[in-house]
Amino acid sequence: MTLHLHHLTGCAPTPLAHYLKALGLLRVVAEQTADAQVRGWWQDEHFCLLTTLGRAEFEHFLLATYAPTPWVSPWNKGSGFYKPNDPALGPLERSTALRLSPSARVSRPLAVPSRRSPQPMPPSVSSRPRPRPASA
């Protein structure tokens, strides 16, 4: 088994977003590839990733097979849940990429009614026959 060391200079310990990006890469490589022994550490202000994936395999994983964790935050104004054909959420919902289908499945039920496909409404409670009280 050959190990490859990747120096990810775009993943620095600061700012926090870069730090979290490095931890996310370590997590997805461990979870979504056959390399459960992947290791990562900080060295000279950048993140190092030791994995069985070579450079070409690592790039292919990130560009073609990596499946983002489904996430939603419908309470955020720019989340894409408030406007039909939102430029951020629309492409995700229309994507035919299998790796993006879990995210699209999560987003559809949470969209505002104008974004969802019409669903038949169940009969309202008031239209159901009410039981008559028992006679004493």
HELIX and SHEET records of a PDB file:
HELIX    1   1 LEU A   16  GLN A   32  1                                  17    
HELIX    2   2 ARG A   55  HIS A   60  1                                   6    
HELIX    3   3 PHE A   61  THR A   65  3                                   5    
HELIX    4   4 LYS A   77  SER A   79  5                                   3    
HELIX    5   5 LEU A   89  ARG A   94  1                                   6    
HELIX    6   6 LEU A   98  LEU A  100  5                                   3    
HELIX    7   7 SER A  101  SER A  107  1                                   7    
HELIX    8   8 ARG A  108  LEU A  110  5                                   3    
HELIX    9   9 VAL A  125  SER A  127  5                                   3    
SHEET    1   A 3 HIS A   4  LEU A   8  0                                        
SHEET    2   A 3 HIS A  46  THR A  51 -1                                        
SHEET    3   A 3 ARG A  39  GLN A  43 -1                                        
END                                                                             
